[in-house]
Amino acid sequence: MDHTAHNKLVAFIWSIADDCLRDVFVRGKYRDVILPMFVLRRLDCLLEPTKDAVLEEVRYQREEVEMAVLDSSPLCEESGYVFYNISKFTLKSLLNNPSQLEANFKNYLDGFSDNVKEIIQHFDLRSQARKMAVADVLFDVIEKFVSPEINLSPEAGRASDGRLLPALTNLGMGYVFEELIRKFNEENNEEAGEHFTPREVIHLMTNILFKPVNGNLPPVLTIYDPACGSGGMLTESEKYIKDPEGGVKTTADVYLYGKEVNGETYAICKSDMMIKGNDPENIKFGSTLATDEFSSMKFDFMLSNPPYGKSWSADAKFIKDGKEIVDPRFMVRLEDYWGDENTVDATPASSDGQLLFLMEMVNKMKSSSASPLGSRIASVHNGSSLFTGDAGGGASNIRRCIIENDWVEAIIQLPTNLFYNTGITTYIWVLSNNKSPERKGKIQLINGSEMFRPLRKNLGEKNCELSDEHIEQLTQLYLSMDQDEVSKVFENKDFGYYKIVVNRPLRLAAQFTPERVASLRFIPVIKEMAEWTYEEFGDDVYSDLKQHKDSIERHIDREEVSITAKNKSTLLSVAKWRDQKKLMEIAGQLADEIGDELFMDYNKFVNVVDNTLKSLKIKLGAPQKKQILSAMSWQDEEAEKVIKKVHKLKGDKLDQLLDRLRADEDQLSDYGYYPSGKKDQFIEYEADSDLRDTEVVPLKEDVHEYFLREVRPHVEEAWIDLEKTKIGYQISFNKHFYKHTPLRSLEDVAADILQLESETDGLLKKLVSFEGVQ
């Protein structure tokens, strides 16, 4: 079907809503009628030629064989599809008896096979039909859909005036449906292209998936889309493989699989599978992330355009139990900096689940032992999949997993405004677990951002498209692995990095003062609320807080104080207040003994406090002692460094540490072990969290050499906390393809302004002139 016929068909169906549904449905609900009726009419057109044969088979089974339950297999054989309708009605014949239309329409729907009934259920068509019947518009809607002015049949037809109406192919039917979805969603200010990938993008994806293995395809092919929408990618893939004029010539049997969470698009996808003779049971309804519907299966080819920028919080309970991952699809085995392998989280931020769909496909890849071809994947993502997430986080772990396993062949940047619902830049990720020798250990980046032609009329956000020439150019760039301004090839490690933590020593001064001692009356985590409570109710906090509970809670609500249930319980606990008062009194005793001397060496201050506690025969737990020390100290760059621990390092212990750090003994200070001046003794200082910094070191560089070159010259006291080192991966197209555009000279700008002035005949001068102002 050409674009003109396609647009006319969409326009006619679109007009049905305004012609028949106005004043019956609110505008935002038109789609609930038009979309299912469109599918229903398509199925009706397919079944019309074999209607008599199917009814004869029904008669035979009921009267001749006397079957209580009809056998569906002979009925499908007679219909020519994997579905049928045993009602005596067609949509056209329903119009012959308007007075019984609602009852007959129900009979017509009940006559469908179970697989179609499921589609009808997901469209909620029965309740919509009831509403139309009550409003007396059901007849009008059906009449419009069976009008001779449109043709939803796979065979060409004639309009009432004799005009030739082209056949509506299966692929064309999908595109008409998607266009209707887009238009209805635009009306409702929704994501207009959420379920639809432009056909030229699918064409590019199928080219890249199948051309490299043309001639080596197995006799049975399986293709999977975990976010299949209305099935466009599956349909186009099958067409590409089976079409004699397509890029692949094979007699292979093709089996399509998919899953979709949206009821409407699931319904159209399943009906499309039935129309083409594919097994509709291979299309599953529900969330791909919540349940692993195809857990026992692996697929030859997978392609998808998963939702990006969409939260997966609703599915989180099926993937995580607290922080623990419970779905093996989203766990990966990775080595840490030391080479030890661990199972780690492979889930991105809950606000964007697109990489989870990529992990679903990776999980379904065939091993080389199961298939010499392995598996090939093409998946569309926005830019966030390339770089979001910190080293060691779920998103970075996903990138690291697929890159270190050498599964990424290429990433292709597409033009902006290519999709219907977004103007952002998108990328096609191409994965294979059976790379050709020249691709092993490498990733190709292709910048196709400038390869497009503008549309005469925007379609939602879409204002451009890939021409056949652009598709061929991008395909050839991929196949040839040529390197030029728009195609570059990198080693896998070029995208990896170490994130190292650089510490500096903590320096504390300390002194007992009345104000600091008094601050111990309050637990630090609830200090502000505790201060208010004590100011309001005084010593009642040590005897009876129950009588003030309502007042405290009213204050919390009125002032919108952010406080957890646990902290509120602590605030209202008389026992906690008494414990804190006792701690304040002990600090007062220490102050009386030690005095108000200012200590610029916190290590000495701690020793004095310890000795004083011992002399006073006071025993404190570690948390209580830490609270007193924290209350009496503060950061001061003039103070001495705080010692965390003194290590005795010699013999095997020293050798083991040097081996772990991959360092020599004279380099130990670079890793936080400073010689004390005594033999075999090294000091480890407390790190100042406020001065802590991180550095990103390329995987191809030595961490210690980077530190000596980039950090030590600027921060003499710094050291590497190697135990906190994380490995991350990110991919930046801008870094590799950015072209600097120099600023225009002032002379050029001035010349343009003067030219504009001359063209406006002095208008600009008049607007900014102050001459003549009194």
GICORFEN-V355298 format. One line per field, one symbol per residue. phi: phi as a letter, one per 30 degrees, with the letter a starting at -180 (. if undefined). psi: psi as a letter, one per 20 degrees, with the letter a starting at -180 (. if undefined). A space follows every 50 residues. Layout:
phi = ???
psi = ???
This chain:
phi = .ddddedddddddddedddcceiccdedceddcddddddddddddddedc edddddddedddcdchddbddddddddddibdbabcddccddddddbedc ddddddddddddddddeddedddhdddddddddddibdeddddddceddb bccdcdbbddcjddcddcddddddddddddeedddddchcddcecbcedd ddedddeddcddcejcdddbccbbbdbdhdjedddddddddcdecddbca cddcbcbabbcddddeddddddddddidddddccckddddbcdcdccbbd bbbabddcicdcedceddcbcicddccddcbbcbddedjddbdbdbbded dacddddddddedcddddddaedibbbbbcbdddddbdjdeidddddded eddddicddabcdcddhccdcacddbbcccbacbddedcdibbccbccdc cabdddbdciddbaaddeddddddddddddhdcadcbbcbdeddccaccc cccbddbbcbadbedddddddcdedbedddddddddchdedcbacedced dddddddddhddbddddddddccdddddddddddddddddddddicddcc bdddedddddddedddhccbdedddddddddcbadbddddddddacccba hddddddddddhbcddcdddcjccedjcdicbcccdddddcdbbbcceed cddddddddccedcbdddbccddcdccbbabcdedcbdcdcddddddddd dddddddddchidddddcdcdidd
psi = prhghghggggghhhhghhhipigqqhijhhiggghhggghghghhighj gghghhhggghhggilphpqohghhhghhjrkrrpjqiqrhgihiimhhk ggghhghghhiqrhhhhhghghilhghhgghhghjkjggggggghjqiiq ojqiqqaprhjiqpoqqorgghgghgghhggggghghjkanhkhjppqhh ghggghghghghjpijqripppppoimicjjghgghggghghphjaipoq jqppppqrqphpgghgghghhhgghijroiiioqpaphhgpnhlhjqqqg qpqqmqpqkpqkhhihhihqncippioihkqqpqqahijppqprplpaqi iojhhhhghgghhjpprhhhphhbqqpppprahhhhiqprpirgghhggg ghghjliogqppprqrkhrhjqjrprqppoqpjmqqgiipjqppppnkhj nrqqqhpqnciojrrprhhgggghghgghhkqpbhipqpqqgiijqqpoq ppqqqpppqqppqhghghiihpphhkgghgggghhgicihiignihijgh gghhggggjlpoprhghhhghjohhggghhgggghghggghhghakppoj ohghgggggghggghilppqrghgghhghhhjrqpoiirqqppgqppoor chggggghggilrrhijhhijjoppiiqpjpqppqqqohhjqrqqopqhi qpgghgghghghhhnhjqrpnhhjpqprpqpohhhijpppoqqqqhgggh ggghghghhjljgghhhiqjpip.
